[in-house]
Amino acid sequence: MTTTISGMSADLPSHLIVTEMETTDSELGTENQYDDFSSEAVQGQITWSWEGMTWSWYVMCELVIAIVGITGNALVIAVVFGHRSKSHAKSRSMDILVGNLAIADFFTSILLIPHPRVKSIPNSWVGALFCKVVEGEYLMWITISTSIYSLVAVSIDRFFAVVYPITFKRFVNRRLVNVIVCLIWAGSCVLMVRILLTNTTNVIVGKCVYQRPPQNEQIIYGTYIFVVILVLPTVLMLVTQTAIVRSLRREAARFATNESTASFHEIARFRVLTLTLTVVLIYVICWAPDQIAFFVFNLGLAPSFLRSPFARVVIALAICNSCVNPILYTLRHPKFREAVKDVFRNTNKRNTPIFEDVESQYKPKKSNHRIEIA
């Protein structure tokens, strides 16, 4: 008997967890080369077959998150791309990036919909592709990575808009932002390409299998995932947001002699930071427990983690990130609420961008010596 690492579980998605199971070398027919992550071998002629659904609390939670994510992100996509004027090429960078974030989260939510796990797969190119792309969760990790780095792009975009507004207006346009969006998707495909190399098909028994690397390679890959999914995005977002805070504080101090203008800058600073900082904070809260625990597991310090109840909790928390942003936009952004109303009323009266530049979005309007924020 050999202890193998499996990428599938009855209750948990393979893209977020690995479970341990025992199989015999003769059953796999690969002399320890592969780790089995499907069900029992199907004797005789191998055809497509599927396991029954197990409606545990985790699967139900996954279904709810998927429904909320699909609905909310579809609404963001409709508002950002289908309802707003396309005449503001230089001021729509934030809209495009937020829209791309919603697209990535939308597809992540679709892939989260619970479905029966494959039981047997025929020896064909379709079966091999299914094992690598679908059962190996390559598509899921692409959308997750795209979502994360779209959020990073949003933070960098706001950094240049606030700290270097002249340079931002001169160089940032729709074409550049679209190129950045394409690079984010292409980069995500490259970052997760190892999934295609390690997930394959055992043609003898008709199973999707995970080719387990040596322990030292597992540590390296675990460190790599920890850095690209959690450490690097978090550092980039915190650095840019901190720079925004410092810049707005300097601006507020410059106009401290003018009470009304100083008040405007205080409000502007608050409005700029609350939405982006809240989104960043929610991302860290959702993903940090899962990624830290999985990193510790890859180091060999917590071998029982993946079979513990705690693993299910942190994974459920991580996938919540795919549906939370539309809720934040609704609660924290008045212009988004206005745009949603326009969608349901089938009107297009407000043709300005939703997540526009700081200078225009927070331009003060004086009326009876009171400051109002547009």
C-alpha positions in Angstrom: 0.0 0.0 0.0 1.2 3.5 -0.8 -0.1 6.8 0.5 -1.0 9.1 -2.4 -2.0 12.7 -2.7 -5.3 13.2 -4.4 -6.7 16.3 -6.1 -10.3 15.3 -5.7 -12.7 14.9 -2.8 -16.4 14.2 -2.5 -17.0 17.5 -0.8 -14.1 19.8 -1.6 -13.0 21.2 -5.0 -9.6 20.0 -6.2 -8.4 23.5 -7.0 -8.2 24.4 -3.3 -7.5 21.2 -1.5 -5.7 17.9 -1.7 -6.8 14.8 0.2 -5.0 11.7 1.1 -6.1 8.2 0.1 -4.6 4.8 -0.2 -4.3 2.8 -3.5 -2.4 -0.2 -4.6 0.3 0.0 -7.2 -1.4 -2.7 -9.2 -4.7 -0.8 -9.2 -3.0 2.3 -10.7 -0.7 0.3 -13.0 1.9 3.0 -13.0 4.4 1.9 -10.4 4.0 4.9 -8.1 4.4 7.3 -11.0 1.0 8.8 -10.5 -1.4 9.7 -7.7 -5.0 8.8 -8.2 -7.6 11.5 -7.7 -10.7 9.9 -9.1 -12.9 7.0 -8.0 -12.4 3.3 -8.3 -11.2 1.8 -11.6 -13.9 0.7 -14.0 -13.4 -2.8 -15.3 -14.0 -3.7 -18.9 -14.6 -1.1 -21.6 -13.9 2.4 -20.3 -16.6 5.0 -21.0 -17.6 8.3 -19.5 -19.3 7.9 -16.1 -20.0 10.1 -13.2 -20.2 9.8 -9.4 -23.4 10.8 -7.5 -23.7 14.2 -5.9 -23.2 14.5 -2.1 -25.1 17.5 -0.8 -23.0 18.3 2.2 -23.0 21.7 4.0 -19.9 22.6 2.0 -21.5 21.8 -1.3 -24.6 23.8 -0.4 -22.4 26.7 0.6 -20.5 26.5 -2.7 -23.8 26.6 -4.6 -25.0 29.7 -2.7 -21.7 31.5 -3.3 -21.8 30.6 -7.0 -25.4 31.9 -7.4 -24.6 35.2 -5.6 -21.3 35.6 -7.5 -23.0 35.0 -10.9 -25.8 37.4 -10.2 -23.8 40.2 -8.6 -20.9 40.1 -11.1 -23.3 39.9 -14.1 -24.9 43.1 -12.8 -21.5 44.8 -12.5 -20.6 43.7 -16.1 -23.9 45.0 -17.4 -23.5 48.3 -15.6 -19.9 49.0 -16.5 -19.8 47.8 -20.1 -23.4 47.9 -21.3 -24.8 51.0 -19.8 -22.1 53.7 -19.6 -21.0 56.1 -22.3 -17.9 55.1 -24.3 -16.9 58.6 -25.0 -14.7 59.0 -21.9 -11.7 57.1 -23.2 -9.2 58.6 -20.8 -11.3 58.5 -17.6 -12.7 55.0 -17.9 -9.6 53.1 -16.9 -11.0 52.3 -13.5 -14.3 51.1 -15.1 -12.5 48.8 -17.4 -10.4 47.3 -14.7 -13.3 46.8 -12.3 -15.3 45.3 -15.2 -12.4 42.9 -15.9 -12.4 42.0 -12.2 -16.1 41.3 -12.4 -15.7 39.1 -15.5 -13.0 37.0 -13.8 -15.2 36.6 -10.7 -18.2 35.8 -12.9 -16.4 32.9 -14.5 -15.0 31.8 -11.2 -18.6 31.7 -9.8 -19.7 29.6 -12.8 -16.9 27.1 -12.2 -17.9 26.9 -8.5 -21.3 25.4 -9.4 -21.3 21.9 -7.8 -21.3 19.1 -10.4 -20.9 15.4 -10.3 -17.3 14.2 -10.3 -16.0 12.1 -13.1 -15.8 8.4 -12.3 -14.2 7.1 -15.5 -12.7 8.7 -18.6 -12.1 7.1 -22.0 -8.7 7.1 -23.6 -9.1 10.1 -26.0 -7.8 13.6 -26.5 -11.1 14.9 -25.1 -10.6 12.9 -21.9 -7.0 14.0 -21.6 -8.0 17.7 -22.1 -10.8 17.3 -19.6 -8.4 15.9 -16.9 -6.0 18.8 -17.4 -8.3 21.8 -17.9 -11.5 20.9 -16.1 -10.8 18.2 -13.5 -7.4 19.6 -12.8 -9.0 23.0 -12.2 -6.8 24.9 -14.6 -9.6 27.2 -15.7 -10.5 27.9 -12.1 -7.0 28.9 -11.2 -6.8 31.2 -14.3 -9.9 33.1 -13.3 -8.8 33.3 -9.6 -5.4 34.6 -10.6 -7.0 37.1 -13.1 -9.3 38.3 -10.4 -6.4 38.9 -8.0 -4.2 40.8 -10.4 -7.1 42.8 -11.7 -7.5 44.0 -8.2 -3.8 44.8 -8.1 -4.2 46.8 -11.4 -7.0 48.8 -9.8 -4.8 49.7 -6.9 -1.9 50.8 -9.2 -4.4 52.7 -11.4 -5.6 54.7 -8.4 -2.0 55.2 -7.3 -1.0 57.0 -10.5 -4.4 58.8 -10.7 -3.8 60.3 -7.3 0.0 60.6 -6.9 0.8 61.4 -10.5 -2.4 62.9 -12.0 -0.7 64.8 -14.9 1.2 61.8 -16.1 -1.9 59.6 -15.6 -4.0 61.9 -17.8 -1.3 62.1 -20.5 -0.6 58.4 -20.9 -3.5 56.3 -19.6 -6.2 55.7 -22.2 -8.6 52.9 -23.2 -6.1 51.2 -25.5 -3.4 50.9 -22.8 -5.9 49.6 -20.2 -7.2 47.0 -22.7 -3.6 45.9 -23.3 -3.1 45.6 -19.5 -6.2 43.5 -19.2 -5.0 41.1 -22.0 -1.6 40.8 -20.3 -3.3 39.9 -17.0 -5.3 37.1 -18.6 -2.2 35.8 -20.5 0.0 36.1 -17.4 -2.6 34.1 -15.4 -2.5 31.3 -18.0 1.3 31.2 -17.7 1.4 31.4 -13.9 -0.8 28.3 -13.6 0.6 26.2 -16.5 2.1 23.7 -14.1 -1.4 22.3 -13.6 -1.4 21.2 -17.2 1.9 19.4 -16.7 1.0 17.5 -13.5 -2.6 16.4 -14.3 -3.0 13.7 -16.8 -5.0 10.5 -17.6 -4.2 6.9 -16.6 -5.4 5.2 -19.7 -5.2 1.7 -18.1 -8.0 2.3 -15.6 -9.6 5.4 -17.1 -8.8 7.9 -14.3 -7.6 11.4 -14.0 -4.4 11.3 -12.1 -2.1 13.8 -10.4 1.6 13.3 -11.0 3.1 13.9 -7.6 6.4 15.7 -7.6 9.2 15.0 -5.1 8.9 16.6 -1.7 11.5 19.3 -2.5 9.7 20.3 -5.6 6.4 20.4 -3.7 8.0 22.8 -1.3 9.2 25.0 -4.1 5.8 25.0 -5.8 4.0 25.6 -2.6 6.2 28.6 -1.9 5.6 29.8 -5.5 1.8 29.7 -5.1 2.0 31.4 -1.7 4.0 34.3 -3.2 2.0 34.8 -6.4 -1.4 34.4 -4.9 -1.0 36.1 -1.5 2.3 37.8 -0.8 3.1 39.7 -4.0 -0.5 41.0 -4.6 -0.9 42.0 -1.0 2.4 43.9 -0.9 1.7 45.7 -4.1 -1.8 46.8 -3.0 -0.6 47.9 0.5 2.3 49.9 -1.0 0.1 51.7 -3.5 -2.7 52.4 -1.0 -0.2 53.7 1.5 1.2 56.1 -1.1 -2.3 57.3 -1.9 -3.0 58.1 1.8 0.3 60.0 2.1 -0.4 62.0 -1.1 -3.9 62.9 0.0 -2.7 64.0 3.4 -0.2 66.3 1.8 -2.9 67.8 -0.4 -5.1 68.3 2.7 -2.3 70.1 4.5 -1.6 72.4 1.6 -5.2 73.7 1.7 -5.5 73.7 5.5 -5.9 77.5 5.6 -9.1 77.2 3.6 -11.7 75.5 5.7 -14.1 74.5 2.9 -11.3 73.2 0.7 -9.7 71.3 3.5 -13.0 69.7 4.3 -13.3 68.7 0.6 -9.9 67.0 0.7 -10.7 65.2 3.9 -13.9 63.8 2.3 -12.1 63.0 -0.9 -9.4 61.1 1.0 -12.1 59.1 2.8 -14.1 58.3 -0.3 -11.0 57.3 -2.4 -9.7 55.0 0.3 -12.8 53.3 1.7 -13.8 51.4 -1.4 -10.4 50.3 -2.6 -9.1 49.6 0.9 -12.2 47.6 1.8 -11.9 45.5 -1.3 -8.2 44.9 -0.6 -8.9 44.0 3.1 -11.7 41.6 2.1 -9.3 39.9 -0.3 -6.7 39.4 2.4 -9.3 38.2 4.9 -10.7 35.7 2.4 -7.4 34.3 1.0 -4.8 34.6 3.8 -6.0 31.8 6.0 -6.3 29.3 3.1 -2.9 30.2 1.5 -1.0 30.3 4.8 -2.4 27.0 5.9 -1.7 25.4 2.5 1.8 26.8 2.5 2.5 25.3 5.9 1.1 22.0 4.6 3.5 22.1 1.6 6.4 22.6 4.0 5.4 19.3 5.7 4.6 21.0 9.0 0.9 20.2 9.1 0.3 16.9 7.3 -3.2 16.5 8.7 -4.5 20.0 7.8 -6.2 19.0 4.5 -8.4 16.4 6.2 -9.4 18.7 9.1 -12.6 20.6 9.5 -10.5 23.8 9.6 -9.6 23.2 5.9 -13.2 23.2 4.9 -13.8 26.5 6.7 -10.8 28.4 5.2 -11.6 27.1 1.7 -15.2 28.3 2.0 -13.9 31.6 3.1 -11.5 31.8 0.2 -14.2 31.2 -2.5 -16.4 33.9 -0.9 -14.1 36.5 -2.5 -15.6 35.8 -5.9 -19.0 37.2 -4.9 -18.3 39.9 -2.3 -17.1 42.8 -4.5 -20.5 43.6 -6.1 -22.0 43.8 -2.6 -19.3 46.2 -1.6 -19.9 48.4 -4.6 -23.6 48.5 -3.8 -23.0 49.4 -0.1 -20.1 51.9 -0.5 -20.5 53.5 -3.9 -23.4 55.9 -4.6 -22.7 56.1 -8.3 -22.8 52.4 -8.7 -26.3 52.3 -7.0 -27.4 55.0 -9.4 -26.1 53.0 -12.4 -27.9 49.9 -11.2 -31.2 51.9 -11.1 -30.6 53.1 -14.6 -30.2 49.5 -15.8 -33.5 48.4 -14.3 -35.2 51.6 -15.6 -33.6 51.1 -19.0 -32.3 54.7 -19.0 -28.9 56.1 -19.8 -29.0 59.6 -18.4 -25.7 59.5 -16.6 -23.1 59.0 -19.2 -20.1 59.6 -17.0 -17.9 56.7 -15.8 -18.8 55.1 -12.5 -15.3 54.6 -11.0 -13.9 57.8 -12.5 -10.8 59.9 -11.8 -10.4 61.4 -8.3 -10.3 65.0 -9.6 -13.7 64.7 -11.3 -15.4 62.3 -9.0 -14.7 64.3 -5.9 -14.9 67.8 -7.3 -16.4 70.1 -4.6 -19.6 72.0 -5.3 -20.2 75.1 -3.2 -23.8 75.8 -2.3 -24.5 78.1 0.6 -21.0 77.5 1.9 -21.5 73.8 2.2 -19.4 71.1 0.5 -21.1 68.5 -1.6 -19.4 65.5 -3.2 -20.5 64.6 -6.8 
